[in-house]
Amino acid sequence: MAKVVTKNKPVVVNPLKQSQTLGAALAFLGLKGVIPLLHGSQGCTAFAKVILVRHFREAIPLATTAMTEVSTILGGEENVEQAILTLVAKSQPEIIGLCTTGLTETRGDDMDGILKEFRKRHPELNELPILLVSAPDFKGSLQDGFAAAVESIVRELPQPGEPKAQQLTILMSAAFTPGDVQQIKEMVSAFGMIPIVVPDLSASLDGHLDDSYSPITGGGTTLVQLHKVGSSVFTVALGESMRGAANILEQKFGIPYEVFTELSGLEAVDKFMQFLADLSGNPVPEKYRRQRRQLQDAMLDTHFYFGRKQVSIALEPDLLWSTVCFLQSMGAEIQSAVTTTRSPLLEKLPMDSVTIGDFEDFEQLAGGSDLLIGNSHTAAIAKRLHIPLYRQGIPIYDRLGNGQFRKVGYRGTMEMLFEIGNLFLEEEEIKAKERVVQGDW
C-alpha cells in the first residue's frame, strides 16, 4: 500500500500533467468521421493541436468556438451555434465531440441548456450526434478527460439490441497507444470474437496515408459500431479509468464487465489470454503460445540487467500502474513515482509512496536512479541527472513512430523488455569504461 503525497505548492513548476480537454479531444479522435470542437479561446485549441501533431506527426482535425473577451463575458451560446453550423456546412462530420475548456467552465456556460436550445432551433440536425464533455483544464488530467469522453460516447450512442454471442466491447483508456489497440484487436479476433473498440485509435492515428485529405477523422470506431455496442455480450475495460464507462453499459444494457489494469508482463497477458479462452470457448492459438515462449526466453536473457535496478517514473495513473507492475515482475525496484491526478490505483501501488506533483518534484526524487521513465519533457531532467530515459506517455516529440509503438501482449512486452534492457546494458558498458579510465580496474 502506497501513501499518496499531494504537494500543496503555491505554483506548479514544469507541469507534468496535460489538460482534460486534450484527453477528451484525443478520445474523440478514435471515432470515424468526427471532429472535436473545443469551446474556448483559439489558444486552447491551438495548444492541444500542437501537442497532438508533434506526438503523432499527423494532421489532427480540431475546431474551436473561438471565444473572445467579449463573448466570454456575454456567454458562448452564439459561438457554439455558429461553430456547429460551420462545421456541418464545410466538413459534414458524422459526430461532433464538444469539449469545454477552463475558460468557459470558469465562466459557467450552461452547456446542456445551450445544446437543448440548439436542437430546438435546428431540428434538421437532430440526427447529428453532438457529444458533450465537461473537461475543465484547471483540474484532473488528460486521463480524466479521456475517460469522460468515453463515458459520454457510451452514454449517448449505443442502442439496445439482441445479444450477439461473439461480440465484445473493449473500452480503451488513454494508457494505450494506437499500436497497442491494434495488437489487442488481433488478440481478441484470434479467439473468433468480434471486438468493438471504443475509441479505436489504431484506425485513425496509427500513421497511415489516406487516399485524400479529410477535415474529419478517416478511421476509428464507426457510428454503426457504436450503435451496436448495446448488443455485446461482455465489456472489457482496459485501464482503471474505464470502469465508469463499463458501469454505464452495465446499468443501461445489463452487460457484465471486467477491468484489466495492465496488459504488459507475462502474468498479466496470461490472465487476459485465459479470459479470452474462457469467454470464447476456444483454445489459445498456437501463434500466441509461440510468442509466450519467446517472451520467456527474452525474460531469461534480460533479467540480469533488470534485477535491483532503481527506476523513477513520471506518468498518468493507469500507465504508471502497468509500468510499475511490469518492472517489478522483472526484479526492478521503484525509487520514486510522480503522477498527475488521483486514482483508486495509487494507494494499491506496491511501494512506500507516490507523489501527485510536477517535474520539479520528480527531479528532486529521482536523483541516483538507474533509469527514468516519462514523456519527452523528462529529457532535460535525465540530461541534468545523467540518467538514461525511456520515453512513455504523451507527448513524445523527440522520437519517431509513436503511432506504432506497442507494449501489450507477449510481443509488445518483449519489445519493451529489449528496449529497456538495452538501455541498462549500454549504461553498464559506459560505467565500465569510465572505471577503466579512472584506473579502478
Salt bridges, closest charged atoms under 4 A:
GLU77 OE2 - ARG121 NH2 3.38
GLU81 OE1 - ARG121 NH2 2.91
GLU81 OE2 - HIS122 NE2 2.75
GLU94 OE2 - LYS32 NZ 3.79
ASP109 OD2 - HIS39 NE2 2.86
ASP109 OD1 - ARG107 NH1 2.94
GLU117 OE2 - ARG121 NH1 3.57
GLU124 OE2 - HIS122 ND1 3.21
ASP180 OD2 - LYS407 NZ 2.41
ASP200 OD2 - LYS185 NZ 2.90
ASP206 OD1 - HIS208 ND1 2.58
ASP210 OD1 - HIS208 NE2 2.94
GLU240 OE2 - ARG243 NE 2.72
ASP270 OD2 - ARG292 NH2 2.63
GLU286 OE2 - ARG293 NH2 2.91
GLU333 OE2 - ARG308 NH1 3.27
ASP358 OD2 - LYS9 NZ 2.73
GLU360 OE1 - LYS9 NZ 2.78
ASP361 OD1 - LYS9 NZ 3.27
GLU363 OE1 - ARG384 NH2 2.83
ASP398 OD1 - ARG391 NE 2.95
GLU415 OE2 - ARG406 NH2 2.84
GLU428 OE2 - LYS309 NZ 2.93
